[in-house]
Amino acid sequence: MTESPTAAVLDARLQLAARLREIRTEAGLTGTQLARRLDWYPSKVSRIEHARTPPAIADIRAWCAACGAERAAEDLVASAVSADSLYVEWRRVQRTGLRHLQESRVELYERTRLFRVYCSTVIPGLFQTPAYATALLNSISHFHRTPNDVAEAVKARVRRSRVLYVNGNRFSVLIEESVLRYQIGDSEAMAGQLGHLLSLMSLPSVSLGVIPFSAPRQNWPLETFNVFDDTRVHVELLSAAVKITAPGEVEHYVRASKMMADAAVYGSAARELITAAIAHLG
């Protein structure tokens, strides 16, 4: 069973808040006294110490200076920046459109050798055709009200998929059978996408498993996630992207991926499910 994908974010913020509280108490100050030194309302000190409000970088430096702990400031600033980067709202990274987000992940994809992918909602990005990606990214752009640069974003996504053909890369991909049936775009786009899946299955670097509706399973369908070299996980939520790097939490996702792989079918059995989904399009 996996923990909430935001657990790493919450834990990092709680640790930062606890360290700031320790610095205050080691300085012999009450929360009210510290607030007076900083010209803050006491409630702000309380919110920061209880992790209800993440402190700004300037707040951390001022806090440490007021407590005579300037040497601790930079480490705490680094912790705050790291915690903030674990949970990124889509509106922050999509405010100039979708192309930049696609391009920002190229370096990560190019240095990764083992990809573990689980999708319960849509075809994995690396496996998407231009027509399918266009339909999907159009809907994302419309929902999040981003500047419409879908054509450029699709080209960037397709370019990123070149890692499928790099020697030494391996792709362990799992999709729920429902993903084959969810219609993204029109019937022609879906038929082309499902046909593309069939062709990708022939690549020696790709292991594509489909988890049938009827499969006995040890765990429930999860949120879509990508694991990079078993050291980093990206989880996609409706409103945000979550990056997980804590080894214990990464291990949860690796273990979940392996457990779900036991429920999947491969080879000819997977092809039958895909061709049945094509036939269902009519």
C-alpha positions in Angstrom: 0.0 0.0 0.0 1.3 3.5 -0.9 1.2 6.5 1.3 -0.3 9.8 0.1 1.8 11.3 -2.7 2.0 14.5 -0.7 3.5 12.8 2.4 7.0 13.8 1.5 6.0 17.4 1.1 4.2 17.5 4.5 7.1 15.7 6.2 9.7 18.2 4.8 7.6 21.2 5.9 7.0 19.7 9.4 10.8 19.1 9.8 11.5 22.7 8.8 8.9 24.0 11.2 10.3 21.8 14.0 13.9 23.1 13.4 12.8 26.7 13.5 10.9 26.1 16.8 14.1 24.5 18.2 16.2 27.5 17.2 13.7 29.8 19.0 13.6 27.8 22.2 17.4 27.4 22.2 17.6 31.2 22.0 15.4 31.4 25.1 12.6 33.2 23.4 8.9 32.7 23.5 6.9 33.0 20.4 5.6 36.4 21.4 9.1 37.7 22.2 10.4 36.5 18.8 7.4 38.2 17.1 8.3 41.5 18.8 11.9 41.3 17.6 10.7 40.6 14.0 7.8 43.1 14.2 5.4 40.3 13.3 2.1 39.3 14.7 2.5 36.4 17.2 0.1 34.4 15.1 2.6 34.4 12.2 5.2 32.7 14.4 2.7 30.1 15.5 1.6 29.4 11.9 5.2 28.8 10.8 6.0 26.6 13.8 2.9 24.4 13.2 3.7 24.2 9.5 0.4 25.9 8.6 2.2 28.6 6.7 5.4 27.8 4.8 8.0 30.5 5.6 9.4 32.7 2.9 13.2 32.7 2.5 13.4 36.2 3.9 11.4 34.9 7.0 13.9 32.1 7.6 16.9 34.4 7.5 15.2 37.0 9.7 14.1 34.3 12.2 17.7 32.9 12.4 19.2 36.4 12.8 16.8 37.3 15.6 17.7 34.1 17.4 21.5 34.5 16.9 21.6 31.4 14.7 22.7 33.0 11.4 24.9 29.9 10.6 21.8 27.7 10.4 20.0 30.0 7.9 21.3 28.7 4.6 20.7 25.1 5.4 17.2 25.9 6.3 16.7 28.0 3.2 17.9 25.0 1.2 15.4 22.7 3.0 12.6 25.1 2.3 13.4 25.4 -1.4 13.6 21.6 -1.6 10.2 21.1 0.2 8.6 23.7 -2.1 9.9 21.9 -5.2 8.3 18.6 -4.2 4.8 19.9 -4.8 4.3 22.2 -7.8 0.9 23.5 -8.8 0.2 23.2 -12.5 -0.8 26.9 -12.6 2.8 27.8 -11.7 4.5 25.7 -14.4 1.8 26.1 -17.1 1.3 29.9 -16.8 3.2 30.4 -20.1 1.7 27.4 -21.8 2.4 23.7 -22.0 5.5 23.6 -24.2 7.9 24.7 -21.5 6.7 21.9 -19.2 7.3 19.3 -21.8 10.8 20.6 -22.5 11.7 21.0 -18.9 11.7 17.2 -18.4 14.0 16.3 -21.3 17.2 16.2 -19.3 15.6 13.9 -16.7 14.3 11.6 -19.4 17.6 11.5 -21.3 19.6 10.5 -18.2 17.1 7.8 -17.0 17.8 4.2 -18.0 15.0 2.4 -16.2 11.5 3.8 -16.5 8.6 2.3 -14.5 5.3 3.8 -15.6 1.8 3.1 -14.3 -1.2 4.8 -15.9 -4.8 4.4 -14.8 -6.2 7.3 -16.8 -4.5 7.9 -20.1 -1.9 6.4 -22.5 1.6 7.1 -21.1 3.1 10.3 -22.6 6.1 8.5 -24.1 3.7 6.2 -26.0 1.3 8.9 -27.3 0.7 9.7 -31.0 0.6 13.3 -32.1 -3.2 13.1 -32.6 -3.9 11.6 -29.2 -1.5 14.1 -27.5 -3.1 17.0 -29.3 -6.6 16.0 -28.0 -5.3 15.4 -24.5 -3.2 18.6 -24.2 -6.1 20.6 -25.7 -8.3 19.4 -22.9 -5.6 20.2 -20.3 -5.0 23.6 -21.7 -8.8 24.4 -21.7 -9.3 23.2 -18.2 -6.3 25.0 -16.7 -6.9 28.0 -18.9 -3.3 28.1 -20.1 -2.0 30.0 -23.1 -2.7 27.8 -26.1 0.6 26.5 -27.4 -0.6 22.9 -27.8 0.9 22.4 -31.2 4.4 23.3 -29.9 3.8 21.2 -26.7 2.8 18.2 -28.8 6.0 18.5 -30.9 8.1 18.7 -27.7 6.3 15.6 -26.2 6.9 13.6 -29.4 10.6 14.6 -29.4 10.9 13.5 -25.8 9.7 10.0 -26.8 13.0 9.5 -28.7 14.4 7.9 -25.5 12.4 4.8 -26.5 15.0 4.1 -29.1 18.1 4.7 -27.1 20.2 1.6 -26.5 20.3 0.5 -22.9 17.0 2.1 -21.9 14.3 -0.1 -20.4 10.6 0.6 -20.1 8.4 -1.3 -17.7 4.9 0.1 -18.4 1.6 -0.9 -16.9 -1.8 0.4 -18.0 -5.3 -0.4 -16.8 -7.6 -1.9 -19.4 -9.8 1.1 -18.9 -7.1 3.3 -20.4 -7.7 1.4 -23.7 -11.4 2.3 -23.6 -11.3 5.9 -22.5 -11.8 7.9 -25.7 -9.4 10.8 -26.0 -10.0 12.6 -29.3 -12.2 11.1 -32.0 -12.4 7.4 -33.0 -9.7 7.9 -35.7 -7.2 9.3 -33.1 -8.0 6.5 -30.7 -7.6 3.8 -33.3 -4.2 5.3 -34.4 -3.1 5.4 -30.8 -4.0 1.9 -30.0 -2.4 0.7 -33.2 0.8 2.6 -32.1 0.7 0.7 -28.8 0.7 -2.6 -30.7 3.8 -1.5 -32.7 5.7 -0.3 -29.6 5.2 -3.7 -27.9 7.6 -5.2 -30.5 10.5 -3.0 -29.2 12.9 -5.2 -27.1 13.3 -2.4 -24.6 9.6 -2.2 -23.8 7.6 -4.4 -21.5 3.9 -3.4 -21.8 1.4 -5.0 -19.4 -2.3 -4.4 -19.4 -4.2 -5.0 -16.2 -7.6 -6.6 -17.2 -10.9 -5.5 -15.7 -11.3 -9.0 -14.4 -7.8 -9.5 -13.0 -7.5 -10.6 -9.3 -5.3 -7.9 -7.8 -3.4 -7.3 -4.5 -4.1 -3.6 -4.6 -6.4 -1.0 -6.0 -6.0 1.2 -9.1 -3.6 4.1 -8.1 -2.9 7.5 -9.3 -0.7 7.7 -12.5 3.0 7.7 -11.6 6.4 7.5 -13.2 9.5 6.1 -11.5 12.9 7.1 -12.8 15.8 4.7 -12.1 14.0 3.7 -8.9 15.3 6.9 -7.2 12.6 9.5 -8.1 8.8 9.4 -8.6 6.6 11.9 -10.3 2.9 11.7 -9.5 0.3 13.7 -11.4 -2.7 15.1 -9.6 -5.4 17.3 -11.0 -4.0 20.5 -9.6 -0.3 19.7 -9.1 2.7 17.6 -9.8 4.3 15.8 -6.9 8.0 14.8 -6.9 9.0 12.1 -4.5 12.7 11.5 -3.7 12.6 10.1 -0.2 13.9 6.5 -0.5 11.2 5.0 1.7 8.4 6.5 -0.4 10.1 5.7 -3.7 10.3 2.1 -2.6 6.5 2.1 -2.0 5.9 3.0 -5.6 8.5 0.5 -6.9 6.8 -2.2 -4.8 3.3 -1.2 -6.0 4.5 -1.3 -9.6 5.9 -4.9 -9.1 2.7 -6.0 -7.3 0.5 -4.7 -10.1 2.7 -6.3 -12.7 1.6 -9.6 -11.3 -2.0 -8.8 -12.2 -1.1 -7.7 -15.8 -1.1 -9.7 -19.0 1.6 -9.4 -21.6 2.4 -10.5 -25.2 -0.5 -12.0 -27.1 -3.0 -11.6 -24.2 -2.3 -7.9 -24.0 -2.5 -7.6 -27.8 -6.0 -9.2 -27.7 -7.2 -6.6 -25.2 -5.8 -3.8 -27.4 -7.3 -5.2 -30.6 -10.7 -5.7 -28.8 -10.6 -2.0 -27.8 -9.9 -1.1 -31.5 -12.8 -3.2 -32.6 -15.0 -1.5 -30.0 -14.5 1.8 -31.7 -16.6 0.5 -34.6 
